[in-house]
Amino acid sequence: MLDSLRRRQTLASFDFQWGELPAGEAMLSDPWFVENVDRILAGELLGIDRGWFAGREVLDAGCGGGRWTLGLLRLGCQVTAVDFSSHALESTRAQMARLAPDAMAEGRLATEKVDLLAMPAPLAGRRFDLVFSFGVLHHTGDTRRALGNVAGLTRDDGVLFTYLYGAGSLAPAHRFALALARAGLAPLGFRAKRMLLARMLPGRDTHQAFDLLSPLVNDRRTHEEVEGWLEELGFTDVARTIDHRELFLRAARPACSARPFLPPPAAPYWFERYRRRR
């Protein structure tokens, strides 16, 4: 019962966030990110040559406000962007009409409201060249099940990518403090929480602060755990594309058509520019 309540709160929190707080660092309100998103996707997150993407069918599993959807469209992909949040899907469609009008005119974007723990049959029957899920599965309430659901949509010669919170990325004391902060903020309505965070953390991006402190479901896993799950799903090549305590994982089977993969990027990584600016 408690897990169900926490999951419902998390889903509602993200729906509010995408409706009321879509702007922030590394979002589509950020000119630097908009200019570089396709480069980040191909070269840093995926390690795949740009020439591979044109015409590929891609699932953006948990698209949020559409920031990675934009990069995938710019790379020439046919994108199915799914999310449980209606506000996220509305934002994605509006932002793609603004930032990728040619792709929209060509019909290269489809959106659908989807619960990643209860995949609808029509989607479950499809297969994609790339299944991409960034910062989503650890908020579902069952990371392993959600990963299995999306991984099963990857073609035998395709690629799976996921970014997950790493169990070693925070010290135990820091994790405990975050859990206490989330619990303390939980009784507040989302608008009151947003106002309080803006006042308490005036130097922080409110979108990112809300993302960190509002959702009650925040699972953390080790690389070894997730690699084991992926191997059970038939992915024989699991690599960390970015050497970091968080998990940036690319998974492929022997028939993968995206090889040879590019060398991993060197630090500083794209997201570290935001840390330096604070």
C-alpha positions as CSV (number, residue, x, y, z in Angstrom):
1,M,0.0,0.0,0.0
2,L,2.8,2.4,1.0
3,D,4.7,1.6,-2.2
4,S,1.6,2.2,-4.3
5,L,1.0,5.6,-2.6
6,R,4.7,6.6,-3.2
7,R,4.4,5.6,-6.9
8,R,1.3,7.6,-7.4
9,Q,2.9,10.6,-5.7
10,T,5.9,10.3,-7.9
11,L,3.9,10.1,-11.1
12,A,1.8,13.1,-10.0
13,S,5.0,15.0,-9.1
14,F,6.5,14.6,-12.6
15,D,3.2,15.5,-14.3
16,F,3.2,18.8,-12.3
17,Q,6.9,19.3,-13.0
18,W,6.5,19.0,-16.8
19,G,3.4,21.2,-16.7
20,E,4.6,24.0,-14.4
21,L,8.4,23.7,-14.4
22,P,9.6,22.8,-17.9
23,A,12.5,25.2,-18.0
24,G,15.9,24.6,-16.4
25,E,19.5,23.7,-17.0
26,A,20.0,21.1,-19.7
27,M,16.4,21.5,-20.8
28,L,14.9,22.9,-24.0
29,S,15.0,26.4,-22.5
30,D,18.8,26.2,-22.4
31,P,20.3,27.5,-25.6
32,W,23.6,25.6,-25.1
33,F,21.9,22.3,-24.6
34,V,19.6,22.8,-27.6
35,E,22.6,23.5,-29.8
36,N,24.5,20.5,-28.6
37,V,21.9,17.8,-27.8
38,D,22.4,15.7,-30.9
39,R,26.2,15.8,-30.4
40,I,25.8,14.7,-26.8
41,L,23.5,11.9,-27.7
42,A,25.6,10.4,-30.5
43,G,29.1,11.0,-29.2
44,E,28.9,11.0,-25.4
45,L,25.8,9.0,-24.3
46,L,25.7,6.4,-27.0
47,G,29.1,6.3,-28.6
48,I,27.6,5.7,-32.1
49,D,28.6,7.3,-35.4
50,R,26.1,9.9,-36.5
51,G,25.7,8.1,-39.9
52,W,23.9,5.1,-38.2
53,F,20.9,7.1,-37.0
54,A,19.1,8.2,-40.2
55,G,15.8,6.4,-40.7
56,R,16.2,4.4,-37.5
57,E,13.1,3.7,-35.4
58,V,13.6,4.9,-31.8
59,L,11.7,4.6,-28.6
60,D,12.2,7.5,-26.2
61,A,11.0,5.7,-23.1
62,G,10.0,8.4,-20.6
63,C,10.5,11.5,-22.8
64,G,9.7,14.1,-20.2
65,G,9.7,17.5,-21.9
66,G,11.3,16.1,-25.1
67,R,14.9,17.2,-24.7
68,W,16.4,13.9,-26.0
69,T,13.5,13.6,-28.5
70,L,14.9,16.7,-30.2
71,G,18.4,15.2,-30.5
72,L,17.0,12.0,-31.9
73,L,14.9,13.9,-34.5
74,R,18.0,15.9,-35.5
75,L,19.9,12.8,-36.0
76,G,17.3,11.7,-38.5
77,C,15.4,9.1,-36.5
78,Q,11.7,8.2,-36.5
79,V,10.8,8.7,-32.8
80,T,8.1,7.2,-30.7
81,A,8.1,9.3,-27.5
82,V,6.2,7.9,-24.5
83,D,5.6,9.1,-21.0
84,F,2.9,8.6,-18.3
85,S,2.6,12.4,-17.9
86,S,0.1,14.1,-20.2
87,H,1.8,17.4,-19.5
88,A,5.2,15.9,-20.6
89,L,3.7,14.7,-23.9
90,E,2.0,18.1,-24.5
91,S,5.3,19.8,-23.8
92,T,7.2,17.5,-26.1
93,R,4.8,18.1,-29.0
94,A,4.9,21.8,-28.5
95,Q,8.7,22.0,-28.3
96,M,9.2,19.8,-31.3
97,A,6.9,22.0,-33.3
98,R,9.1,25.0,-32.3
99,L,12.5,23.4,-32.6
100,A,12.1,20.6,-35.1
101,P,9.4,21.8,-37.5
102,D,10.8,19.9,-40.5
103,A,10.7,16.6,-38.6
104,M,7.2,17.2,-37.5
105,A,6.1,18.0,-41.1
106,E,7.7,14.7,-42.2
107,G,5.7,12.9,-39.5
108,R,8.8,11.5,-37.7
109,L,7.3,11.9,-34.2
110,A,4.6,9.9,-32.5
111,T,3.7,10.3,-28.9
112,E,1.8,8.0,-26.5
113,K,0.8,7.9,-22.9
114,V,2.4,4.8,-21.4
115,D,3.0,3.2,-18.0
116,L,6.4,1.5,-18.4
117,L,5.3,-1.1,-15.8
118,A,2.2,-2.0,-17.8
119,M,3.2,-1.8,-21.4
120,P,0.1,-1.6,-23.8
121,A,-0.1,-4.6,-26.2
122,P,0.3,-2.6,-29.4
123,L,3.6,-1.1,-28.2
124,A,4.8,-4.4,-26.6
125,G,4.5,-6.0,-30.0
126,R,6.8,-3.5,-31.7
127,R,10.6,-3.5,-32.0
128,F,13.0,-0.6,-32.3
129,D,16.5,0.0,-33.5
130,L,17.2,2.1,-30.4
131,V,15.5,2.0,-27.1
132,F,16.6,5.1,-25.1
133,S,15.6,5.8,-21.5
134,F,17.3,8.6,-19.6
135,G,16.6,9.1,-15.8
136,V,13.3,7.4,-15.8
137,L,13.3,3.7,-14.8
138,H,14.5,4.4,-11.3
139,H,11.4,6.4,-10.6
140,T,8.9,3.6,-11.7
141,G,8.9,1.7,-8.4
142,D,10.3,-1.4,-10.0
143,T,13.5,-0.7,-11.9
144,R,14.2,-4.3,-12.9
145,R,10.7,-4.8,-14.3
146,A,10.6,-1.5,-16.1
147,L,14.0,-2.2,-17.6
148,G,12.9,-5.7,-18.8
149,N,9.8,-4.2,-20.4
150,V,11.7,-1.6,-22.4
151,A,14.7,-3.8,-23.2
152,G,12.3,-6.4,-24.7
153,L,11.4,-3.8,-27.4
154,T,15.0,-3.7,-28.8
155,R,15.6,-5.4,-32.1
156,D,18.3,-8.1,-32.1
157,D,20.5,-5.8,-34.1
158,G,19.6,-2.8,-32.1
159,V,20.9,-0.8,-29.1
160,L,19.5,-0.2,-25.7
161,F,20.6,2.8,-23.6
162,T,19.6,3.8,-20.1
163,Y,20.8,6.3,-17.5
164,L,20.1,5.2,-13.9
165,Y,21.0,6.5,-10.5
166,G,24.1,4.7,-9.2
167,A,24.1,3.2,-5.7
168,G,27.6,4.5,-5.1
169,S,27.0,8.1,-6.3
170,L,25.9,9.4,-2.9
171,A,27.4,8.7,0.5
172,P,25.0,7.0,2.9
173,A,24.6,10.2,5.0
174,H,23.7,12.2,2.0
175,R,21.2,9.7,0.9
176,F,19.6,9.7,4.3
177,A,19.5,13.5,4.3
178,L,17.8,13.5,0.9
179,A,15.2,10.9,2.1
180,L,14.5,13.0,5.2
181,A,14.0,16.2,3.0
182,R,11.7,14.4,0.7
183,A,9.6,13.0,3.6
184,G,9.5,16.5,5.2
185,L,8.3,18.1,1.9
186,A,5.8,15.3,1.0
187,P,2.8,16.7,2.9
188,L,3.0,20.0,0.9
189,G,1.1,20.5,-2.3
190,F,3.3,20.7,-5.4
191,R,2.8,24.5,-5.8
192,A,3.7,25.2,-2.2
193,K,6.7,22.9,-2.5
194,R,7.9,24.7,-5.6
195,M,7.6,28.1,-3.9
196,L,9.4,26.8,-0.8
197,L,12.3,25.3,-2.8
198,A,12.7,28.5,-4.8
199,R,13.1,30.5,-1.5
200,M,15.2,27.9,0.3
201,L,17.6,27.4,-2.6
202,P,17.8,30.7,-4.4
203,G,20.9,29.8,-6.3
204,R,19.6,26.5,-7.6
205,D,17.7,25.7,-10.7
206,T,14.1,25.2,-9.3
207,H,13.4,22.5,-12.0
208,Q,16.4,20.4,-10.9
209,A,15.7,21.0,-7.2
210,F,12.1,19.9,-7.6
211,D,13.2,16.9,-9.6
212,L,15.6,15.9,-6.8
213,L,13.4,16.5,-3.7
214,S,9.8,16.0,-4.8
215,P,9.4,12.5,-6.2
216,L,9.3,9.8,-3.4
217,V,10.5,6.9,-5.6
218,N,14.2,7.2,-6.3
219,D,15.8,3.8,-6.7
220,R,19.6,3.3,-6.8
221,R,21.4,0.3,-8.2
222,T,25.0,-0.9,-8.8
223,H,26.5,-1.4,-12.2
224,E,26.9,-5.1,-11.4
225,E,23.2,-5.5,-10.6
226,V,22.0,-3.9,-13.8
227,E,24.6,-5.5,-16.0
228,G,23.4,-8.9,-14.6
229,W,19.8,-8.1,-15.5
230,L,20.8,-7.1,-19.0
231,E,22.8,-10.2,-19.5
232,E,19.8,-12.2,-18.5
233,L,17.9,-10.4,-21.2
234,G,20.4,-11.5,-23.8
235,F,22.6,-8.4,-24.0
236,T,26.1,-9.7,-24.2
237,D,27.9,-6.3,-24.6
238,V,27.1,-4.0,-21.7
239,A,29.3,-0.9,-21.5
240,R,29.5,2.2,-19.4
241,T,29.6,5.0,-22.0
242,I,30.6,7.6,-19.4
243,D,32.9,6.7,-16.6
244,H,30.9,8.0,-13.6
245,R,29.3,6.9,-10.3
246,E,25.9,7.2,-12.0
247,L,25.1,4.5,-14.5
248,F,25.3,5.5,-18.2
249,L,24.8,2.1,-19.9
250,R,24.7,0.9,-23.5
251,A,23.7,-2.6,-24.1
252,A,23.9,-4.6,-27.4
253,R,23.6,-8.2,-28.7
254,P,26.0,-9.9,-31.0
255,A,24.1,-8.9,-34.1
256,C,24.2,-5.1,-33.3
257,S,24.4,-3.0,-36.4
258,A,25.8,0.1,-34.7
259,R,29.3,-1.3,-34.3
260,P,32.1,-0.2,-34.3
261,F,31.3,1.9,-31.3
262,L,33.1,5.2,-30.7
263,P,35.8,5.6,-28.0
264,P,34.3,6.8,-24.7
265,P,34.4,10.5,-24.2
266,A,37.0,12.2,-21.9
267,A,36.1,14.3,-18.9
268,P,34.8,16.9,-18.5
269,Y,31.5,15.5,-19.6
270,W,28.6,17.5,-20.9
271,F,26.6,17.7,-17.6
272,E,29.6,18.9,-15.6
273,R,29.4,22.4,-17.1
274,Y,26.3,23.0,-15.0
275,R,28.0,22.0,-11.8
276,R,30.8,24.5,-12.6
277,R,28.4,27.3,-13.1
278,R,26.7,27.0,-9.7
